[in-house]
Amino acid sequence: MLSYRHAFHAGNHADVLKHAVQALILASLKKKEKPFIVLDTHAGGGLYDLRGEWAQKKAEYADGIGRLWGEQQSWASIEEYLGAVRAMNDDGTLTYYPGSPELSRRLTREQDRVVLMELHNNEVESLRGNMEGDERVTVHHRDGFEGLVGLLPPTPRRGLVLIDPPYELKEDYVRVVDTLKKAQKRWATGIYAVWYPILGREADRSRDMLSAIAKAGFGDVLVAELEVAGQTPDWGMNGSGMVIVSPPWMLDEQIESFLNPLCARLAQGAGARYRVEWLSRREE
């Protein structure tokens, strides 16, 4: 039985990276009037109350979104993301945080669609409640890896896929690559954004996953990573990364512009670092 609950980690350094990148991709898609779709394979509860028991357990948001909250004017490069968080907290107090579904819902337009998948029984009920009333949003109670392939190609034919499994099972790393291969065969024009953790004992698994993606022939593949401290045996997740298949034009430069100062701002110890690199490029 799946035990992962994202509320424990809502708003932490990994969420800041993931959601800032997500918002930049959505902004790029909105440059054209044509509608687009967002498919989210591991949607979670959709949005989070940072006063809740789970979020307060470790209060990871304090060293993530919490460090940016009082200085938002300094972060114009990620204003779309911060604006969405601000809109949820109009009294100026950081109380609520958007998961990727709520961010997609807030940053899409009337003509766009959002399709969410979640397998966890309790999470999917929270998700349905949080998304209720928005006819552009569809929620599926199903395995996101299997569900994504089954739903492709989508209508409309422009859009973004977010793949963000909990990686509780080591098989998740392999399933990500497998699912990307199947999905790209069905929908080659989609943008695919995959989040992954950087963990001491798991580091080789994420590196193996990146290596497999680099060799898969997906064309343009960008990677962005943020580590808030050097890895130590007792640290746990010291960082995370995003792999973007078929990224929008100039996304590498947009990520670089915020990730450089963000790394310094979110650092929690010696060894904090970031990288923005191409895993592979499309042959001309």
Residue pairs with C-beta under 8 A, 6 or more apart in sequence:
2 119
2 120
2 166
2 168
3 168
4 120
4 166
4 168
5 44
5 45
5 54
5 120
5 122
5 123
6 44
6 45
6 48
6 99
6 123
7 45
7 48
7 52
7 54
7 55
8 54
8 55
8 57
8 58
8 60
9 15
9 58
9 60
10 48
10 50
10 54
10 55
10 60
10 61
10 97
10 99
11 48
11 50
11 55
11 60
11 61
11 64
11 65
11 66
11 97
12 60
12 61
12 63
12 64
13 60
13 63
13 64
13 226
13 228
13 239
13 240
13 266
13 268
14 64
14 195
14 197
14 226
14 237
14 239
14 240
15 61
15 64
15 65
15 97
16 64
16 65
16 68
16 262
16 266
17 224
17 226
17 240
17 241
17 242
17 259
17 262
18 100
18 164
18 195
18 240
18 242
19 81
19 98
19 100
19 103
20 78
20 81
20 258
20 262
21 193
21 224
21 242
21 244
21 251
21 255
22 81
22 100
22 103
22 104
22 160
22 162
22 193
23 78
23 80
23 81
23 84
23 103
23 107
24 78
24 80
24 81
24 248
24 251
24 254
24 255
25 160
25 191
25 193
25 244
25 247
25 248
25 251
26 38
26 80
26 103
26 104
26 107
26 108
26 160
27 80
27 107
28 248
28 249
28 251
29 36
29 158
29 159
29 160
29 191
29 248
30 36
30 107
30 108
30 109
32 158
33 111
34 156
34 158
35 109
35 111
35 112
35 113
35 156
35 158
36 108
36 112
36 113
36 156
36 158
36 159
36 160
37 112
37 113
37 114
37 115
37 154
37 155
37 156
37 158
37 159
37 160
38 104
38 108
38 112
38 113
38 114
38 115
38 159
38 160
38 161
38 162
39 115
39 117
39 148
39 151
39 154
39 159
39 160
39 161
39 162
40 100
40 101
40 104
40 114
40 115
40 116
40 117
40 144
40 161
40 162
40 164
41 117
41 144
41 145
41 147
41 148
41 161
41 162
41 163
41 164
41 165
41 179
42 117
42 118
42 119
42 144
42 163
42 164
42 165
42 166
43 99
43 100
43 101
43 116
43 117
43 118
43 123
43 127
43 139
43 144
44 99
44 100
44 101
44 118
44 120
44 123
44 127
45 99
45 123
45 126
45 127
45 130
46 98
46 99
46 101
46 102
46 116
46 126
46 127
46 130
46 131
47 88
47 96
47 97
47 98
47 99
47 101
47 102
47 130
48 55
48 96
48 97
48 98
48 99
49 55
49 95
49 96
50 56
50 61
50 94
50 95
50 96
50 97
51 95
55 61
55 97
61 94
61 97
63 228
63 266
63 268
64 266
65 85
65 94
65 97
66 94
67 265
67 266
68 75
68 82
68 265
69 94
72 79
72 82
72 86
75 82
75 258
77 254
77 257
77 258
78 258
78 262
80 107
81 103
84 98
84 102
84 103
84 106
84 107
85 94
85 97
85 98
87 106
88 95
88 96
88 97
88 98
88 102
88 106
89 95
89 96
98 106
100 162
100 164
101 114
101 116
101 127
101 130
101 131
101 137
102 130
104 114
104 162
105 114
105 131
105 134
105 136
105 137
108 114
108 136
110 136
112 136
113 136
113 137
113 138
113 154
113 156
114 134
114 136
114 137
114 138
115 137
115 138
115 140
115 151
115 154
116 127
116 131
116 137
116 138
116 139
116 140
117 139
117 140
117 142
117 143
117 144
117 147
117 148
118 124
118 127
118 139
118 140
118 141
118 144
119 141
119 142
119 143
119 144
121 141
124 139
124 141
127 139
128 139
131 137
131 139
140 147
140 151
144 163
144 165
145 165
145 175
145 176
145 178
145 179
148 161
148 163
148 179
148 183
149 179
149 182
149 183
149 186
152 183
152 186
152 187
152 190
153 186
153 187
154 187
154 190
157 187
157 189
158 189
159 190
159 191
160 190
160 191
160 192
160 193
161 183
161 190
161 191
161 192
161 193
162 193
162 195
163 176
163 179
163 180
163 192
163 193
163 194
163 195
164 194
164 195
165 172
165 175
165 176
166 172
167 173
167 196
167 197
167 202
167 205
170 202
170 205
173 196
173 205
173 206
173 208
173 209
174 209
176 194
176 196
176 209
177 209
177 212
177 213
177 216
180 192
180 194
180 213
180 216
180 218
180 245
181 216
183 190
183 192
184 190
184 192
184 218
184 245
189 246
190 246
191 244
191 245
191 246
191 247
191 248
192 243
192 244
192 245
192 246
193 242
193 243
193 244
193 245
194 213
194 242
194 243
194 244
194 245
195 240
195 241
195 242
196 206
196 209
196 240
196 241
196 242
196 243
197 206
197 237
197 239
197 240
198 206
198 225
198 227
198 231
198 237
198 238
198 239
198 240
198 241
199 206
199 231
199 236
199 237
199 238
200 231
200 232
200 233
200 235
200 236
200 238
203 231
206 241
210 223
210 241
210 243
210 279
213 221
213 243
213 245
213 279
213 280
214 221
214 279
214 280
217 280
218 245
218 246
218 280
219 245
219 246
219 280
219 281
219 282
220 245
220 246
220 247
220 278
220 280
220 281
220 282
221 243
221 244
221 245
221 247
221 278
221 279
221 280
222 243
222 244
222 247
222 251
222 252
222 255
222 276
222 277
222 278
222 279
223 241
223 242
223 243
223 244
223 275
223 276
223 277
223 278
223 279
224 241
224 242
224 244
224 255
224 259
224 274
224 275
224 276
225 239
225 240
225 241
225 242
225 274
225 275
226 239
226 240
226 241
226 259
226 262
226 263
226 266
226 274
227 238
227 239
227 271
227 272
227 273
227 274
228 238
228 239
228 263
228 266
228 267
228 268
228 269
228 272
229 235
229 238
229 267
229 268
229 269
229 270
229 271
229 272
230 238
230 269
230 270
230 271
230 272
231 238
231 271
232 238
243 279
244 251
252 276
252 278
255 276
256 276
259 274
259 276
260 274
262 274
263 272
263 273
263 274
264 272
266 272
